[in-house]
């Protein structure tokens, strides 16, 4: 995976927008205003993705390319390397999972206002 693929895939999801809320380097993808993916423009070989804590422990034990989220809550975020032992299909699944976790926590009203119908 590369930054262009990641960007295209994230933006293909419902109610997703991209922002630079922290600085000019950290590209953040949000669904209905809530973060689900972050990537550095300057060093686009990893991304941060939300994950439930139990799954995070399992993933970190099985893949050297998945570590606790850099500058994030280590229980709920992972940093995923594109150039390690993490298969492309798993990265896609982890993006989907991160998006779904955020969508699941949105109220029905926010989902309706954002036009989210899949979750």
Secondary structure, DSSP 8 states (H G I E B T S, - for coil): --HHHHHHHHHTSTTEEEE-SS-SSEEEEEETTEEEEEEESTTTTEEEEE--HHHHHHHHHH-TTEEE-TTS-TTTEEEEETTSS--HHHHHHHHHHHHHHHHHTS-HHHHHHHT----
